[in-house]
């Protein structure tokens, strides 16, 4: 057996066992690496300030941890306190309202009946309270799982920032690609991921603030529900509905028809149509233009927008990072093929 074959077999075996060993952490490691790529400009800025890669990595990791843990921690603490103050009679009142609504909806909502009638008939309104408690438990379980994954992402993110340059240098030596090709791949991925990261944060905060202002106007905790809406807005299509629909039902159940109509119309028109459909792509475009000066490194904002939606629909919460990364990687490979095709034509003209 030739030595190179033997080494290849050893490498394949080692790679297989490494996969088995780190399989539970692959997603967290991948997300941390992509986040490190996304925030590489912040890392470089912090390194200039602290003149230490270690301190810069700690600060950037703490900033990312605050971004994830602070809003979610406030949300869980406040939501738990709010749930403990729920009056069971309020749940009964909501249950009775839903039953009456199914029997005879208001005239101004009758146009919705053909669209929702089949779904509503399958709902057992007598279990609304039980379902609410069950849903609360599911939210708590999801939040606990998210916190665990986020903690792992933060840990791996620190190591990615601290050792990233060493890993990239090592990969450049190992991968059989030219320096120009590896730089193009790194540049394209870093550019797109930076745009995605800042776009997601900006749009989630923007839509959360819009919803928080609306619910504050009708007397609710705007900060709590603004944070909830910010996270919910990451869910394509249904994210906003999961927030404003319960508010509408609750207000209708207690006879506050004007508040119910206001929150529904405001959420649909101002947030879903104006902010999400029109302003969100403009935000991505502005960030794209502001961060990237090289036109060759830019990706169309609509492609990024749909890549985020596709990633969320396919991979869940972390899909907002994976979707654009996969898309950017695909288009970069196409560019590499294009460059090599031109090179072959130049070297072998007809």
N, C-alpha and C positions, 0 to 999 in steps of 0.2 A: 504493500500500500504506500502510495506517495505521501510524503509528510504533510503536504497541503490538504490532502483529503482527510487525513487523521485529525489535523487541527480543526478543519471544518466540522467534523463529527463532534469533536469535543465542544466546539463553540455552540452548535445546535443543541447539544445535551445540556450545557450550562444555561443556555437561553431558556430552554423548556423548564428547567427547575427554578430559575429565577422568576419565570412567569407564575408557576405554582406558588412560590413563596410570597410574591407581592401582588397576587391577583386581587385580594380585597382592597388594596390601596391604589390600584392603577388609575382609577378615575380621579381620586383625590390628587395624585401626583400629576396627572395630566392637566387638571384644572389649575393647580398651583403653578405649573410651568407656563401655561398660557397667560395666567394673571401676571406672572413675573415679566413675561414678554410685553404684556399690555402696559405695564407701569414702569418700563425700563427708563423712560425719561425722568420720572420722579426719583427713581433710584440714583440715577446719574447726578441729579440736582442735589440730593441729600448727601451723596459722597463728596461733592464739592464743598458743602457746608461743614460737615463733620470731619472731613479728611480721613475717614475710616469706613471701609466697606462693612465691617461688623456693626458699627453703630447705625450706619445708614440702613442696613438690612433689618435691624431691630425696630427702628422708627417706622419704616415702611410697613413692616408686619403689624405693628401696633395700630397704624392708621387703617390698614385693611381689616384688622380685628374689630376696631371701633365701628367701621362701616357695616359690618355684619352683625356684631353682637349687641351694640348699643340700641339700635332701633328694635331688634327682635326681643331683647331683654325687657325693654320698656313695654313692648306690645304684650308679652306673656304675663308680666307682673300686673299691668293695668287690666288686661282682659280677665285674669283670674279674679281680681277684686270686683270687677263689674259683674261677672257671672254669679259671684256669691251673693250679690244684692238683688238678683232677679226675683220678682214676686211671682209665685206660681199662678196667682190669679191673672197676671198679665198673659201668661202662656195660654190659659183657658180662653181669655178674651180673643187672642189672636186666632186660636183654633175655631172659635165660633164665627169669627169674621170670615175665615177661609171657607167654612161650610156655607155661609150665606152668600158669599161671592160666587161659589160654584153653582148655587141654585139660581141666583138672579144678579148678574153683574151690572154695574152702573151703565147707563146709556153711553157715556163717553168712552167706555172700555169694551163695549160689545164687539167692536171690530177685531179684538184680540182673541175672542172665543174660538173661532175656527182653528187658530194656530196652536192653542194651548189646551184645548178641551180634552183631547186624547190623553195627553200627559197628566193633566190634573185628575182625571178619572181614576188613574192608577195609584193616586196618593191616598193613603189612609190618614185622614186628618185627625183621627183619634190618637195618633202616635206622634204628634208634632213635638210635644215636650220630650218624649223619649228620644226621638230622632235628633233633637237639638242637643241633648246631653251626649248622645253617641257621637255627634259631629264635633262637639267640644273635645271629647276624648281623642278623636282622630286628629284634630288640630294639634292637641298637646303632644301626641305621639310623633306627628310629622315634625313639629318644632324641635322636639328632643333629638330626632334623627338628623335634622338639618344642623342643629348646633354641634352634634358630634362630627358630622362631615365637614362643617365649616372650621372646626378646631383643627382637624387633620389637614385641611387645605392651608390654614395659616402656618402650621408647623412646616409643611413641605414648601410653602411659599418662602419662608425665611431661608431655608437651605438653597432654594432655587436662586434667590437674590444673592446670597453670600457666595455660592459656588458656581453661579451661572456662567461666568466668563471662562472658568476652567473647563466646564463641561462642553461649552461651545468650541473651545480650542481643541479639545480632545476629539470631538466628533468631526471637526474639519480634517483632522489627520487620518481618521479611520474611514470616513465615507469617501468613496471613489468618485468625487465630483471636483470640478475645478473651483478655484477660489471665487471666481466671478459668479458661478452658479450657487454656491453655498451662501454668498453674500446676498444674492438676489432673493433666495428662499427666505433667509432670515429677515431681510428688509421688508418683503411683502407681508409676511406673517405678522411682524411687529407692527407695521403700519395699520393693517386692518384691525388687529386686536386692540390697539390703542383707541382707534375710533369707536369700536364696539363697546369697550369698557366704559369710556367717558359718556358715550351716547346713552347707554343703559342707565347709568347713574343719574344723568341729567334728566332724561325723560321720566324715569320713575319718581324722582323728586318733584318734577314739574306737575305731573298728574296727581301725585299725592297731595301737593299743596292746593291744587284746584279743588279736589274733593274735600280736603280738610276745611277749607274756607266755607264750602257749601254747608257741610254738616254743622260747623260752628255757628253759622247763621241761624240754624233751626234749633240750636241749644245742645248739641252733642260735643263730645271731646274731639276737637278737630285734629289734635296731634296724634291721638291713638288711631283714629280711623283714616287719617292721612297716611300714616305708616302702613296700615293694612292695605290701603288702596295702592300704595306704591309697590308693594310686593305682589298684590293681585294683578296689577297692570301688566306684569311680566307673562301672565297666562294669556295666550292669544284668544281673541274673540270673547270668551266667557269671563275673563278676569274682572272686568268692570261690572258685569251683571251680578257676579257673586257678591258685590258690595252694595250697589244701590237698590237691588230688588228687595232684600230684607228690610231696608229702611222704608221703602215705599209701602210694603205690606204692613209693617209695624205702625206707620203713621195713619194708614187707612183704617186699621183695626181700632185705633183710639180716636177716630173721627177727625184727624188732622188732614183733611183732604188736600188743602192748599200746600202743606209741607210735602205730602206724598207726591203730588204732581210736580212740584218744584224740583225735588231731588231727582225724579225720574227724567224729566225734560232736560234739566241742567246736565246730568250725567251723560245722557245720550247725545245731546246737541253739542255742548261745550267741550266735554272730555272725549267721548268716543268718536264723534265726527270731526270736530274742529281740531282738538289737540292731538288725538291719536292718529287720525288719517292724514291730516294736512301739516300740522306743526311738527310732528315727530320726524318725518323724513327731512324736513327743513333743518331741524336740530342736528340730525346726522350729517346732512350736507355741510352745515356751518362748521361742525367739529372736524369733518373730513378736510375741509378747505383750510381750517386754522392749524391743524396738526401737521398736515402733509403739504410740503412745498413742492415736492417732485410729482408732476402729473402722472408719470409712469407708475408710481407706487399707489395711486389712488384707485379705489374701487367704487363703482357706482353706488350711490346711497340707497337706491331701491333694492339692489342685490343684497346689501348688508341688512336692510330692513327685513326682507323675506328670509334671509339666512337665519336671523334671530328667531323669527316666527317658526320656521321649520325645525330649528334646533330645540326650541321649547316644546313643540308638539311631539317630537321624536324622543328626546332624552330627558324631558322634565326641566326642573329649575336650572341645572347646570348646562342645559342645551343652549342657553343664550350665549355661552362662551364657546361650546363645541361647534355649533352650527356655523358661525362665521369662520372659525378656524379651519374647519373641513373645507368650506367653500373657498377660502383664500388659498389653502394648500392646493386645491384642485386647479384653480386658475394660474397659480404660480408654476405648477408642473406643465400646464399647457404652454406657458411662456417659454419654459426651458426647451420643450419640444420644438417650438417655433424657432428659437434661436439656433438650435442644433440643425434644424432643417435648412435654414439660411446658410449656416456654416458649410453644410455638405454641398449645397448648390454652388457656393463660391469656390470650394475646393475642387469640385468635379463639374465644371460647366459643360453643357452639351456642345 
